[in-house]
């Protein structure tokens, strides 16, 4: 593996791509510290520190994905999430709306048109989110009397909307530049950079809780720390295993005669990934379940319904985890149904002369693929649910008081980190193979991910 890394920097073109990628990511991180005009960032950081102690809110998730830019209300406060949300929405609409599905099948021109629609939707979401953020910041009652905006008014609202929208558009441009000129998926690398930037803070919190120089103040014992480290390695191994895991269905192609050419019979495979939805299902479930908790944190605690939400959702008890698991299962099957069409695959196999051994072409093939996919998705959903509730389990079992620390050992952050690392390694490995170098794994290669 280390020799493969050395080989990467021996190749001038690949070395140039890596330097471009790192430079653009540094630009992104610098922008996360440029504040939006008209904001008292110190007062805002105090408020976020207060509400993060009460539980995981939607603002906390946004802050995690933006690498802390939201707590500082920097020009990149919205991050790349509006674009990610737009991409997911357009992907789902493409599978549902016939007109968009027809455009998507037009090849490169169709892809560029869908991408253009995604950008328009991103711009719309940025304006809406920027407006709500500006109105929320202008309301002192939302911050329990803390004055976040010294000079309120229409000028502040317009300035905030324009600044945050321009920041997200610039991040989107950075991601596209990484995609074209650098290495790896630009948008995924930007999200990963934000998550990685929070890791030192989580480790610092864990160090303070351990208090190695003063045992009387120690909140986490040595045995717990060692157990968490071992668990972290085991979880990463499990995530890699399931991320690369797939069920390969054999496809038999008969002998074909086209003109004077005769193609012999051959066997290929149709891969069905265990985790088809990737991290999308868990992100959707998180967004749905923490929205009421966020509203409860912003509303007065005297209201009985608000107290009920705070007790049920923010303490991550049995009701919270059951609801969380149910939402993940639902979104796993929903996303798979939108993106995996057994009937379409069956018709494509029939037209190309392919068939599954022992299964008749047409409707029986579609039924068989649906049967297999349903059970594969169930295994993937159970795996994702286990990773998703792992931080909550760590907090309850090992008495870890901070979700930032617990999320380092599981949850969305770990899924994204491992997935992006695998994708980037796959691209680097492909570049090495082209130039006849050994990859990261001797005698094999990493499987690609969607």
Secondary structure, 3 states (H helix, E strand, C coil): CHHHHHHHHHCHHHHHHHHHHHHHHHHHHHHCCCECCCCCHHHHHHHHHHHHCCCCCHHHHHHHHCCCCCCCCECCCCCCHHHHHHHHHHHHHHHHCHHHHHHHCCCHHHHHHHHHHHHHHHHHHHHHHHHHHHHHHHCHHHHCCCCCCCCCCHHHHHHHHHHHHHHHHHHHHHHHHHHHHCCCCHHHHHHHHHHHHHHHHHHHHHHHHHCCCCHHHCCCCHHHHHHHHHHHHHHHHHHHHHHHCEEEEEEEECCEEECCEEECCEEEEEEEECCCCCCHHHHHHHHHHHHHHHHHHHCCCCCHHHHHHHHHHCCCCHHHHHHHHHHHHHHHHHHHHHHCCHHHHHHHHHHCCEECCCCCCCHHHHHHHHHHHHHHHHHHHHHHHHHHHHHHHHHHHCCCCCHHHHHHHCCHHHHHHHHHHHHHHHHHHHHHHHCCCCCCCCCCCCCCCC
